[in-house]
Amino acid sequence: MSTDQPDVPRDVPPRIQPQVPPYAPDAEPPLDPAEGARLIREQRERTGTQMRPDGRILYGVWGVAWLLGFGALWTTTGAAGDYPTAWAFVVYGVMIVVAMVVTIVHSVRRASGVRGPSARTGAMYGWAWFLGFLVMNLVVAGVSGSGVDADVVALVANGAVCLVVGLMYLMSALLWGDGRLYVLGVWILLVGGAASLVGMPTTYLVMALAGGGGFLAMAVVTQLGAGRRRRAVAGRQDGSTVA
Amino acid sequence: MPDEPLDPVIHAASRLRVVATLAALAPRDSLAFPRLQKLLDMTAGNLSTHVRRLEEAGYVVVHKTHEGRTPATYLELSPRGRRAFEQYQDQLAALLKGAGS
């Protein structure tokens, strides 16, 4: 485009004359390198936070579910070794269902719109959880149906939950390369061992405090990590505007 | 390499953001057009224009498909686009390092 603009009236003050950019019509003002680097960082951060599941939500909801669910089971067992009441099992069941629904809805929403290898991996991952819990429940149902003491069923159920969750977390840690998740997996496995060994009714207390507490601790660690990352990005941005 | 000019296809704010977003996906993953639009806060028309330019350069592959009866468009950063973006980032880093010293 040339600099003379026959369409522009001569009496228009120069500062409100249409600016004819020295670049192609579909292009934008040239970037300076620092601005380019900032855009890349910002967009990467934004894509990460909007597309990855928020650990604070997932660990938080499971922490609360275990704390209140197993807590309800524990509080209704008396010193005489009574079995938890029906309403305690209802509280536990509702907690688990709510946590499951939140997890599925949140994860599916975050991953929506993606096709390809990651979507396939994500679907296989979801099915692995589903199958793990399905078989765990069949095992517990089988043990329960064999006529053993309710205590035995409770201990097997608690141990099996921790075994499935702990091993799934170890697998997730390897899959996503997340060291903290590996630590949580090891912790949940240890909780399962302890919950089985302490017997009734303390098994429920271990599940509520050590199990639920483990998830909640992980939620806090994730929150601290997110804050640190945000500050680091902000710090680099300040640096780049100064440079 | 620092003397080479920055790739004009990538070195524009909107297209740089499109490429950076698609590069954040795993290789061979593609993203639905409306989802990309939301991640970028761009109008559909504006995004289409930039995607066309990236497609012409061979940096973005556009998959047109159907989900049920509704047409859907998925966008994927091609291996070539990924390489160009990596080179662009290296050049930026070199330029910023030069400016800082």
Interface residues (C-beta under 8 A of the other chain):
Chain A: D26 A27 E28 P29 P30 L31 P33 A34 E35 G36 A37 L39 I40 Q43 R44 R46 T47 G48 Q50 M51 S112 G113 V114 R115 G116 P117 S118 A119 S240 A243
Chain B: L6 P8 H11 A12 A13 S14 L16 R17 A20 T21 A23 A24 L25 A26 P27 R28 D29 S30 L31 A32 P34 R35 L36 L39 L40 T49 H50 R53 H63 Y74 E76 Q89 L92 A93 L95 L96 A99 G100
